[in-house]
Amino acid sequence: MDALAMERRHLAQVYGQLDLVPERGDGVYLHCRGRRVLDLYGGHAVAALGYGHPELLAALNRQAAELLFQSNAVPLPVRARAADALAEFAPPGLARVFFVNTGAEANENALRLACRLTGRQRVAAIEHGFHGRSAAAGAVTWGARDRWYAFPRTPFDVDFIPRDDVAAVEQLVTGDTAAVILELVQGIAGAVELQPAFVQAVARACERHGALLIVDEVQTGMGRCGAPFATDLYGLQPDILSTAKSLAAGFPCGAVLMTEAVASGLGKGDLGTTFGGGPLACALVETVIRVIRRDGLIDNVNRLHARLAAALPLGPAASLQGRGFLAGLRLTRPAADVQRELLARDILVGSSSDPMVLRLLPPLILADAQLDELLEALADLPAGV
Ligand SMILES: Cc1ncc(COP(=O)(O)O)c(C=O)c1O
């Protein structure tokens, strides 16, 4: 029986899936029934070090053999080391870490903290942003309430600020606002960078009104945008930063990073999770950060992004948007068609909510020869229908 038919037996049918059954991965390639597919999507920006990375596997195996799990009921050296490494990798001033399991859980906790610390009941978010599918994260996700949100009400009132509209910031961020949450490069929207002047206006409005600035770096973080975090590129000082996806490069892990000022408002029992900060995830966080630094992967991301940008226009790819390896190819033809044609040439790329933009979220270890494979395939595809 094929994999699709097997999945249909018992799994809830909620995903539109690609026609691809990966059996094994190594480096930036997936092996799928005799096909070797170049993975420029990385399982939704997760596989930062690709597949089968020897140090990642060694860290996982070592930690599994030593101590598979213990909760936050006990202190663990591996958890402490992961928090040290993350706080040092993070933008200055965000030196307190709370580990969770997913991006949505990180945002859920970030938003809860903001409401609690300010005592306010409004949150502002940016149109076209995505923050996850839980109650609070879904409430600040653009379009969720029309499509899948399903809860009878949101946990707070939400104002959506039109992207890059500075005047709207002045109107919508007020003394009633607990927090503004934003993605600096909107991922699912198609790798759309927010304008620095807009982001600065948001930061100033937050400061003026005592609202917290929450930067969602679930997709942008861990080197993907050509800096440890996109926050570094904007010279921002958020109160809270959420991250996940590439954080443990394939093992579920998220984190809420916060300033000492935010953390000082917390007491025992205010936040909690069973699995967050578990030893396997923490062993991987520590390893991912060490490998990114040691192997100069952030320079690699910037160099290859510049090479790709310089090669456009090429075939159906008109221009490049986004940063680093959170890149959007703006096309002259529908993205769904180009995605299918690239997959037929054994190259996997991601879609976005923009029907004319494909998303590239490759492992940070991508090499020149592998970028060449994409460039050759694009050159081979027609620019127009
Ligand atoms: C920017 C952003 N925030 C939050 C999330 C939610 O993360 P998770 O799926 O791990 O809950 C995502 C997932 O795509 C995301 O892209």
PDBQT file of the ligand as one rigid body, heavy atoms in Angstrom, charges set to zero:
ROOT
HETATM    1  C1  LIG A 401       6.325  33.270  12.176  1.00  0.00    +0.000 C 
HETATM    2  C2  LIG A 401       5.717  32.049  12.780  1.00  0.00    +0.000 A 
HETATM    3  N1  LIG A 401       5.260  32.092  14.046  1.00  0.00    +0.000 NA
HETATM    4  C3  LIG A 401       4.728  31.018  14.642  1.00  0.00    +0.000 A 
HETATM    5  C4  LIG A 401       4.586  29.821  13.971  1.00  0.00    +0.000 A 
HETATM    6  C5  LIG A 401       3.978  28.628  14.666  1.00  0.00    +0.000 C 
HETATM    7  O1  LIG A 401       4.957  27.705  14.942  1.00  0.00    +0.000 OA
HETATM    8  P1  LIG A 401       4.567  26.172  15.297  1.00  0.00    +0.000 P 
HETATM    9  O2  LIG A 401       4.009  25.581  14.039  1.00  0.00    +0.000 OA
HETATM   10  O3  LIG A 401       5.847  25.559  15.737  1.00  0.00    +0.000 OA
HETATM   11  O4  LIG A 401       3.557  26.241  16.391  1.00  0.00    +0.000 OA
HETATM   12  C6  LIG A 401       5.026  29.731  12.639  1.00  0.00    +0.000 A 
HETATM   13  C7  LIG A 401       4.869  28.471  11.898  1.00  0.00    +0.000 C 
HETATM   14  O5  LIG A 401       4.939  28.420  10.702  1.00  0.00    +0.000 OA
HETATM   15  C8  LIG A 401       5.609  30.870  12.030  1.00  0.00    +0.000 A 
HETATM   16  O6  LIG A 401       6.030  30.834  10.769  1.00  0.00    +0.000 OA
ENDROOT
TORSDOF 0
